[in-house]
Amino acid sequence: MNESPQTKPQERKPGTGSIIAFIGLALAIALVGPCVVRRIEGPQQHDRDARVGGERHEAVTNKNAPVGSAALVHYGTSSQSAEQDLTDLSHAFDTFSLLLKGSDPLPLGANEDIGNALRGRNRTHLRFLPDDAPCFNAQGQIVDRWQTPMFFHAIDHARLDIRSAGPDKKMWTGDDIHRRYDGQFVKGAALNAPSLFEATKDYHSR
């Protein structure tokens, strides 16, 4: 009796439908993944800012806190822009000048000199900001939200331009943020105009 030869099972090859489904899944992960990450990071950033804001609020409500502590409560947080940081800083300078009085409340010197004046090294020993104010780094320099020292261009004791190096942390590039003493922000080609560079070239010699 002849036995029929056993049929060898055929290997199944992936069909076109399976390949299309796999590509669709990969695309979905690529598109949705970053959104999920942002949704996770968003609350975390909000929580960090809320915690920092709470700590700053607690500090400024302390009756022994320096008089200018409340001026920079939101400085460097996501609740406001980098331009608003510079505006807050300028308003703090104005308030300090009114309190200190006289014709030369702010020194026409380096970043550190202005920082020292705000922390009490002035003729009346007025301590306007604490050492741990959000605008100071560990060296006592006045810094922007990216922790880069600010540049100050003093026209005179009453008029002071403030410049941040911006997100790239490099001074004199296109993403710098420059607030004039009159509240206007320098934009476009004027941001790095030769006249402005010449007026502030001593910055590069330090």
VEXSENU-350677 format. One line per 10 residues: for each residue x, y, z of N, C-alpha, C. Coordinates in pm, 1 decimal. Example, Ala and Ser with C-alpha at 12.3 -4.5 7.8 and 13.67 -1.06 7.14 Angstrom:
<sites>
1319.0/-569.0/780.0/1230.0/-450.0/780.0/1320.0/-330.0/780.0 | 1285.0/-225.0/708.0/1367.0/-106.0/714.0/1290.0/3.0/787.0 .
</sites>
This chain:
<sites>
84.5/-118.6/0.0/0.0/0.0/0.0/88.3/123.9/0.0 | 66.2/206.4/-102.9/151.8/324.7/-114.2/101.6/435.3/-24.7 | 195.6/488.3/52.1/160.0/599.8/139.1/173.7/729.4/61.2 | 73.8/813.6/77.6/78.3/942.6/6.8/184.9/1030.0/70.4 | 260.3/1094.5/-12.0/367.6/1181.1/43.4/308.5/1292.2/128.5 | 373.2/1318.9/243.1/325.6/1423.1/333.7/347.5/1560.9/271.2 | 243.1/1639.5/280.3/251.3/1774.9/224.2/327.7/1865.7/319.3 | 427.8/1930.3/267.9/511.2/2017.2/349.9/438.7/2148.9/375.5 | 425.1/2188.8/502.8/352.8/2314.1/530.9/423.0/2432.4/464.8 | 340.0/2515.9/402.9/395.5/2632.6/334.9/416.4/2746.8/433.5 .
527.9/2817.1/413.0/558.0/2932.4/498.6/471.1/3049.8/454.9 | 413.3/3116.9/554.8/327.1/3230.9/526.3/411.6/3356.5/513.1 | 391.4/3425.9/406.0/463.5/3550.0/384.6/375.2/3666.2/424.7 | 436.2/3766.0/482.6/355.6/3880.3/523.6/290.0/3947.3/404.3 | 163.0/3970.8/417.5/88.3/4032.6/310.2/106.9/4182.7/307.6 | 58.1/4242.2/201.6/68.2/4388.2/186.8/-5.2/4460.3/297.7 | -119.7/4402.5/339.5/-198.3/4466.1/445.7/-121.9/4476.2/576.5 | -46.6/4371.5/609.4/31.5/4372.3/733.0/141.0/4478.1/728.5 | 204.2/4491.3/614.1/312.0/4589.0/600.1/257.1/4730.2/615.2 | 141.7/4756.3/552.3/80.4/4889.7/560.4/40.6/4920.6/704.0 .
-12.4/4818.1/774.3/-52.9/4838.8/913.2/67.3/4871.5/1000.7 | 179.5/4804.2/975.6/300.3/4829.0/1054.1/352.4/4970.9/1030.3 | 353.5/5013.4/902.7/399.3/5148.6/870.7/309.0/5252.7/935.7 | 177.1/5224.5/934.1/82.2/5317.2/996.8/106.0/5330.3/1145.0 | 136.0/5217.0/1212.9/163.3/5219.4/1356.2/289.4/5300.0/1385.9 | 391.8/5280.4/1302.8/517.4/5353.9/1323.3/496.8/5503.9/1307.5 | 418.6/5542.2/1206.9/390.4/5684.3/1185.8/311.4/5742.7/1301.3 | 217.0/5665.2/1351.7/135.7/5713.6/1463.6/221.0/5738.7/1586.8 | 315.4/5647.7/1612.6/405.2/5664.2/1727.8/492.2/5788.0/1709.0 | 541.0/5806.5/1583.9/627.8/5921.3/1557.5/554.9/6053.6/1574.9 .
426.7/6056.5/1537.1/349.8/6180.6/1545.5/296.6/6207.5/1684.4 | 247.9/6102.6/1751.0/183.6/6119.9/1880.7/284.8/6124.4/1993.6 | 399.2/6056.2/1978.5/498.9/6048.4/2085.1/542.5/6182.1/2140.1 | 587.6/6275.4/2051.6/630.2/6405.4/2102.8/521.1/6480.7/2176.4 | 395.0/6465.2/2131.9/283.1/6532.1/2200.6/266.8/6478.5/2341.4 | 284.4/6345.5/2354.2/271.1/6285.3/2486.8/381.5/6336.2/2578.6 | 504.8/6345.1/2522.1/616.9/6394.5/2602.0/592.4/6536.7/2646.6 | 541.6/6620.8/2552.8/514.9/6759.7/2589.0/407.9/6769.0/2695.3 | 305.2/6681.3/2686.9/199.8/6684.1/2787.8/252.2/6642.9/2924.3 | 354.2/6555.9/2923.8/414.0/6513.9/3051.1/501.7/6625.8/3105.6 .
580.9/6688.5/3013.1/672.1/6792.8/3057.7/598.4/6917.9/3102.4 | 484.2/6948.0/3036.5/408.4/7068.0/3069.4/371.7/7077.5/3215.8 | 302.2/6976.6/3271.4/268.7/6982.7/3413.7/391.1/6988.0/3504.0 | 500.6/6920.3/3463.1/621.6/6922.8/3544.8/679.5/7062.9/3549.8 | 682.9/7132.0/3432.3/732.4/7269.6/3429.4/641.6/7359.3/3512.6 | 510.2/7337.2/3499.3/414.5/7416.7/3577.0/435.8/7396.0/3725.9 | 458.8/7269.3/3764.9/481.8/7239.8/3907.4/608.7/7307.0/3957.6 | 715.2/7305.6/3873.7/841.0/7369.7/3914.1/821.1/7519.8/3932.8 | 751.5/7580.9/3835.9/728.4/7725.1/3845.2/640.7/7758.6/3965.0 | 540.9/7674.5/3990.3/452.8/7698.7/4104.3/530.1/7688.6/4235.1 .
621.9/7589.6/4241.4/701.8/7572.5/4362.6/795.5/7691.9/4382.6 | 861.2/7733.1/4272.5/950.5/7848.2/4281.4/872.7/7972.9/4318.0 | 754.5/7989.7/4255.4/672.2/8105.9/4286.2/628.6/8108.9/4430.9 | 595.4/7990.5/4484.4/555.9/7982.8/4625.1/669.7/8018.6/4717.9 | 788.6/7970.2/4685.1/905.4/8001.2/4768.4/935.7/8150.7/4765.2 | 926.1/8210.2/4645.7/953.7/8353.6/4634.5/847.8/8435.6/4707.3 | 720.0/8392.6/4695.7/613.4/8466.0/4764.0/634.1/8461.8/4915.2 | 673.5/8343.0/4963.6/698.2/8329.9/5107.4/813.7/8419.2/5151.0 | 914.8/8431.2/5064.3/1030.5/8514.1/5098.1/993.9/8662.5/5102.8 | 913.4/8707.0/5005.5/884.3/8850.9/5000.1/782.0/8893.9/5104.4 .
702.4/8798.8/5155.5/605.3/8835.0/5259.2/669.9/8838.5/5397.2 | 794.5/8796.1/5403.9/868.8/8805.1/5528.4/892.8/8953.1/5559.4 | 853.1/8996.2/5678.2/863.6/9138.5/5712.3/1007.7/9188.6/5713.1 | 1104.0/9097.2/5721.3/1244.6/9136.9/5720.8/1306.7/9133.5/5580.8 | 1225.2/9098.6/5480.1/1277.5/9090.3/5343.7/1312.9/9229.0/5291.4 | 1418.4/9239.8/5209.8/1453.5/9369.3/5150.4/1335.8/9428.5/5074.3 | 1330.1/9558.2/5069.4/1213.1/9628.3/5017.5/1182.3/9595.4/4871.1 | 1282.3/9561.0/4792.4/1259.2/9533.5/4650.8/1233.1/9387.8/4617.2 | 1220.3/9302.5/4716.7/1206.3/9157.9/4692.7/1086.9/9123.9/4604.0 | 977.1/9198.6/4619.1/855.6/9167.1/4543.3/865.7/9204.2/4396.2 .
964.8/9285.3/4361.2/973.8/9335.8/4223.9/1003.5/9226.9/4121.2 | 1068.9/9119.3/4163.9/1113.6/9017.1/4068.6/1058.5/8878.7/4101.5 | 937.3/8873.0/4155.3/877.9/8744.5/4194.9/865.1/8650.0/4076.2 | 829.7/8701.6/3958.8/808.2/8615.9/3841.0/927.4/8615.5/3745.8 | 1036.4/8675.3/3786.8/1153.8/8686.6/3700.1/1206.8/8548.6/3660.1 | 1221.5/8526.9/3528.1/1279.6/8402.6/3478.1/1187.6/8282.4/3476.7 | 1060.4/8298.0/3510.5/967.2/8185.1/3510.2/890.7/8179.6/3378.5 | 821.6/8067.8/3354.9/746.6/8051.7/3230.6/618.1/8132.7/3229.3 | 585.9/8198.1/3339.1/463.9/8277.7/3345.3/478.8/8411.0/3273.2 | 600.7/8445.3/3232.0/621.3/8568.9/3158.5/735.5/8551.9/3058.4 .
748.7/8648.6/2970.2/849.1/8642.4/2864.0/984.3/8697.3/2910.8 | 1084.9/8671.6/2829.5/1218.0/8725.4/2859.0/1216.4/8877.8/2849.2 | 1134.7/8931.5/2758.8/1121.8/9077.3/2748.7/1063.9/9135.4/2877.1 | 966.4/9064.0/2936.1/907.4/9111.4/3060.8/1009.3/9105.6/3174.3 | 1099.0/9007.4/3169.1/1206.3/9001.2/3269.5/1287.0/9130.6/3269.0 | 1324.3/9176.5/3148.1/1403.4/9298.5/3137.2/1324.5/9420.9/3182.1 | 1193.8/9419.5/3153.6/1108.5/9529.6/3197.4/1097.8/9532.3/3349.5 | 1080.3/9414.9/3410.4/1075.0/9407.2/3556.8/1205.4/9456.9/3618.5 | 1315.5/9418.8/3557.2/1445.9/9460.3/3608.6/1461.3/9612.8/3598.5 | 1417.1/9668.4/3486.3/1425.0/9813.2/3468.8/1338.8/9886.2/3571.7 .
1218.7/9833.5/3597.6/1131.0/9894.2/3698.1/1193.3/9884.5/3838.2 | 1262.0/9773.8/3863.7/1330.5/9759.4/3992.9/1439.7/9865.6/4006.3 | 1514.4/9889.6/3897.7/1616.9/9993.8/3900.2/1554.5/10131.0/3928.3 | 1439.9/10157.8/3862.9/1372.8/10286.9/3881.7/1329.7/10305.4/4027.3 | 1272.6/10199.3/4085.0/1227.6/10207.0/4224.1/1345.6/10227.6/4318.5 | 1452.8/10155.4/4293.2/1574.3/10169.8/4374.1/1625.7/10313.6/4367.1 | 1625.4/10370.9/4247.4/1674.5/10507.8/4229.1/1588.7/10608.1/4304.8 | 1457.3/10586.4/4305.7/1367.7/10676.7/4379.0/1391.3/10668.6/4529.6 | 1415.0/10546.5/4577.8/1436.6/10528.7/4721.1/1571.2/10584.5/4766.1 | 1671.2/10562.6/4683.2/1805.3/10607.6/4720.4/1821.7/10758.7/4703.4 .
1748.3/10811.7/4604.0/1752.1/10955.6/4574.9/1892.7/10998.7/4532.5 | 1906.3/11126.9/4507.1/2035.7/11176.9/4462.2/2048.8/11170.7/4311.4 | 2157.9/11218.2/4259.2/2179.1/11225.7/4114.3/2247.8/11103.0/4056.3 | 2302.3/11017.3/4140.4/2374.7/10900.8/4089.2/2344.2/10774.7/4170.8 | 2217.5/10729.4/4169.6/2181.8/10611.3/4249.2/2247.6/10482.4/4201.1 | 2258.4/10465.4/4068.4/2320.5/10345.2/4012.7/2459.7/10378.3/3960.7 | 2557.8/10295.5/3991.3/2694.3/10321.3/3943.0/2704.7/10301.2/3792.5 | 2784.0/10383.2/3726.7/2806.2/10369.2/3582.9/2923.6/10274.7/3560.2 | 2911.8/10153.7/3613.4/3022.2/10059.4/3604.5/2979.9/9925.4/3549.2 | 3048.1/9823.4/3592.6/3023.7/9688.4/3544.6/2897.6/9629.4/3605.7 .
2857.7/9517.4/3550.9/2741.5/9442.3/3598.6/2748.7/9421.0/3749.9 | 2864.2/9377.1/3797.2/2879.9/9346.7/3939.5/2862.0/9471.0/4026.7 | 2902.7/9586.9/3976.6/2889.4/9710.9/4053.1/2742.4/9745.2/4075.8 | 2661.9/9726.2/3972.3/2518.6/9752.6/3985.4/2455.7/9651.6/4080.9 | 2496.1/9525.4/4068.1/2444.9/9422.1/4158.1/2479.7/9450.7/4303.0 | 2601.4/9494.9/4325.8/2643.4/9527.8/4462.8/2561.1/9643.2/4520.5 | 2533.6/9744.5/4437.0/2454.3/9858.2/4482.7/2314.5/9814.3/4524.4 | 2255.7/9723.7/4447.2/2120.9/9674.8/4478.8/2118.9/9592.7/4607.1 | 2232.4/9532.9/4640.9/2238.5/9448.4/4760.4/2289.7/9524.1/4883.7 | 2299.0/9656.4/4873.5/2331.6/9734.8/4992.2/2462.0/9808.7/4990.7 .
2545.6/9786.8/4890.3/2673.6/9858.4/4882.9/2652.7/9990.7/4810.0 | 2582.4/10080.6/4876.1/2554.2/10212.3/4821.8/2571.3/10313.9/4934.1 | 2557.7/10439.6/4904.7/2591.6/10542.9/5002.8/2500.2/10543.4/5126.0 | 2376.6/10492.0/5111.9/2286.1/10488.5/5227.9/2274.5/10347.5/5287.0 | 2346.5/10252.0/5227.2/2342.5/10111.6/5271.2/2201.8/10052.7/5261.0 | 2124.2/10102.3/5164.5/1990.5/10047.9/5139.7/2002.9/9911.5/5073.8 | 1947.6/9809.7/5139.9/1950.2/9674.3/5084.1/1818.8/9652.1/5009.0 | 1823.2/9672.7/4878.8/1702.6/9667.1/4797.4/1666.2/9523.8/4758.1 | 1765.2/9439.6/4728.8/1741.8/9300.1/4689.7/1825.7/9206.7/4776.4 | 1772.3/9085.9/4802.4/1850.4/8988.3/4879.3/1956.3/8921.7/4792.0 .
2050.8/8856.5/4853.4/2157.0/8789.2/4777.9/2102.5/8678.4/4688.2 | 1991.5/8617.0/4729.8/1935.8/8505.9/4652.3/1822.7/8549.4/4559.9 | 1815.6/8676.8/4526.5/1715.5/8724.3/4430.9/1735.3/8649.7/4298.6 | 1627.3/8621.7/4224.3/1638.6/8540.2/4102.3/1723.0/8601.2/3991.7 | 1756.7/8728.5/4003.0/1837.7/8791.1/3898.1/1987.1/8777.8/3923.1 | 2026.5/8719.1/4036.6/2169.3/8707.2/4069.0/2219.2/8563.8/4051.1 | 2343.7/8549.4/4004.2/2407.8/8417.5/4006.1/2496.2/8408.2/4130.1 | 2568.5/8299.1/4142.4/2649.9/8276.1/4262.6/2762.3/8378.2/4276.8 | 2801.6/8441.2/4166.1/2909.6/8540.8/4170.1/2855.8/8682.1/4194.5 | 2724.4/8693.7/4212.8/2665.8/8825.0/4237.1/2639.3/8904.8/4111.9 .
2653.5/8843.2/3994.4/2624.8/8912.1/3869.3/2474.2/8909.8/3841.4 | 2425.9/9010.3/3771.1/2286.4/9013.7/3729.7/2275.2/8934.3/3600.3 | 2193.7/8830.1/3600.7/2185.3/8738.1/3487.3/2043.8/8732.3/3431.7 | 2033.3/8684.1/3307.2/1902.3/8665.5/3245.7/1847.6/8528.3/3280.5 | 1736.6/8489.7/3221.8/1674.0/8360.7/3254.2/1756.7/8240.4/3208.9 | 1854.0/8264.0/3120.6/1943.6/8156.8/3076.7/2074.1/8157.7/3155.7 | 2077.1/8234.6/3263.7/2191.1/8243.3/3354.6/2316.0/8302.8/3290.4 | 2295.6/8388.2/3191.7/2405.4/8460.5/3128.7/2409.8/8603.0/3183.4 | 2526.5/8652.5/3222.2/2535.6/8790.4/3273.6/2480.5/8892.5/3174.7 | 2404.2/8985.8/3225.7/2347.0/9092.8/3144.4/2455.3/9194.7/3107.6 .
2429.6/9267.2/2999.8/2514.6/9380.6/2965.6/2433.2/9508.1/2984.7 | 2492.9/9608.0/3049.4/2425.6/9734.9/3074.0/2500.9/9846.9/3003.4 | 2426.7/9925.8/2927.0/2484.5/10041.7/2860.2/2424.6/10165.3/2923.7 | 2502.3/10234.9/3002.7/2453.7/10353.3/3073.2/2476.1/10477.7/2988.2 | 2365.1/10541.5/2948.1/2375.6/10669.2/2879.0/2412.4/10776.7/2981.1 | 2347.8/10771.3/3095.9/2382.9/10852.9/3211.8/2323.7/10783.5/3333.5 | 2328.8/10848.4/3450.2/2281.8/10782.9/3572.7/2131.3/10754.8/3571.7 | 2058.2/10825.6/3488.0/1912.5/10809.2/3485.0/1864.2/10725.1/3367.5 | 1953.0/10694.9/3273.1/1912.3/10621.2/3153.3/2004.9/10501.0/3132.4 | 1943.9/10382.8/3135.1/2023.0/10259.4/3130.1/1958.7/10160.1/3034.8 .
2032.6/10118.2/2932.4/1987.7/10011.2/2843.0/2025.6/9877.0/2903.8 | 1939.3/9776.7/2884.7/1964.5/9642.1/2937.6/1965.3/9543.9/2821.3 | 2066.6/9458.5/2818.0/2078.3/9363.2/2707.1/2102.8/9221.4/2759.3 | 2022.1/9128.7/2707.5/2037.3/8985.2/2737.7/2095.6/8915.8/2615.7 | 2179.2/8815.7/2638.1/2239.2/8741.3/2527.3/2140.1/8648.3/2458.9 | 2022.3/8630.2/2518.3/1920.1/8546.0/2456.1/1945.0/8397.2/2474.6 | 1862.1/8315.0/2409.1/1870.1/8168.6/2427.8/2003.5/8105.9/2390.9 | 2075.5/8165.9/2293.4/2203.2/8103.5/2253.8/2317.0/8137.5/2349.9 | 2288.9/8226.4/2447.8/2384.9/8263.4/2551.8/2511.6/8329.6/2497.0 | 2502.8/8383.9/2374.5/2616.4/8452.6/2313.6/2576.7/8597.1/2287.4 .
2652.7/8689.5/2344.4/2622.5/8830.6/2326.3/2656.0/8875.7/2184.3 | 2578.4/8969.4/2132.3/2594.9/9029.3/2000.1/2559.7/8933.5/1886.8 | 2453.0/8855.6/1906.8/2399.4/8771.2/1800.2/2253.0/8809.7/1777.8 | 2191.5/8748.6/1677.9/2057.6/8788.3/1636.5/1945.7/8761.4/1734.3 | 1968.3/8674.3/1833.3/1858.8/8645.6/1926.8/1872.1/8724.2/2057.9 | 1965.0/8820.2/2061.1/1978.7/8904.8/2180.6/1848.8/8982.0/2205.8 | 1826.7/9018.5/2330.8/1710.3/9098.4/2368.8/1762.7/9227.6/2430.5 | 1733.5/9339.0/2366.1/1789.1/9468.4/2407.7/1674.7/9564.3/2438.3 | 1664.8/9604.6/2565.8/1562.7/9700.9/2607.5/1627.0/9836.7/2630.7 | 1577.7/9935.4/2557.5/1628.4/10070.4/2574.4/1576.4/10132.0/2704.1 .
1640.8/10238.4/2746.0/1600.6/10306.8/2869.7/1458.2/10360.7/2862.9 | 1407.5/10384.8/2737.9/1273.1/10440.1/2722.0/1165.2/10332.8/2711.1 | 1203.2/10206.4/2729.9/1106.4/10098.0/2727.0/1090.8/10029.8/2592.8 | 1152.1/10083.1/2488.4/1144.5/10023.0/2355.7/1247.4/9911.2/2342.0 | 1211.8/9808.8/2262.4/1304.2/9698.4/2237.5/1366.1/9714.2/2098.3 | 1497.0/9701.3/2091.8/1569.2/9713.8/1964.8/1547.1/9587.3/1883.5 | 1512.5/9603.3/1755.8/1482.0/9489.1/1670.3/1564.5/9493.5/1541.7 | 1571.6/9379.8/1473.0/1630.3/9371.9/1339.7/1774.9/9414.9/1333.3 | 1807.4/9487.5/1225.3/1945.8/9527.5/1201.1/1998.4/9619.6/1310.5 | 1908.9/9694.9/1372.4/1952.6/9788.1/1477.1/2004.1/9716.1/1601.1 .
1972.0/9586.8/1611.9/2013.1/9510.4/1729.4/2164.5/9500.9/1739.7 | 2231.4/9497.0/1625.5/2377.0/9489.6/1624.5/2435.7/9597.9/1533.3 | 2378.3/9716.7/1543.0/2426.2/9828.6/1461.9/2569.4/9864.7/1500.4 | 2652.7/9907.6/1403.3/2792.2/9944.6/1433.8/2802.7/10049.3/1543.9 | 2711.4/10146.7/1543.8/2717.5/10252.1/1645.5/2696.8/10196.1/1784.9 | 2604.9/10099.5/1797.0/2580.1/10036.6/1927.2/2699.8/9953.1/1968.2 | 2756.8/9881.0/1872.5/2872.8/9797.7/1903.2/2990.6/9883.2/1947.7 | 3011.8/9995.2/1880.3/3122.1/10084.3/1916.0/3101.8/10141.9/2056.2 | 2977.1/10172.8/2088.4/2947.9/10231.7/2219.4/2969.5/10131.8/2331.9 | 2967.6/10004.4/2298.2/2976.4/9901.5/2401.4/3094.6/9806.6/2378.5 .
3192.7/9848.0/2298.1/3302.4/9758.0/2263.5/3389.3/9724.0/2384.6 | 3382.6/9805.8/2491.0/3461.8/9774.7/2609.5/3415.5/9645.7/2674.2 | 3293.8/9601.3/2640.8/3243.9/9474.7/2694.9/3334.5/9359.4/2654.0 | 3386.8/9365.6/2531.0/3469.0/9255.6/2478.6/3610.8/9257.2/2534.6 | 3652.4/9367.6/2590.6/3789.0/9377.6/2639.8/3803.7/9328.5/2782.6 | 3691.9/9281.4/2845.4/3700.7/9236.2/2984.8/3753.1/9093.8/2992.9 .
</sites>
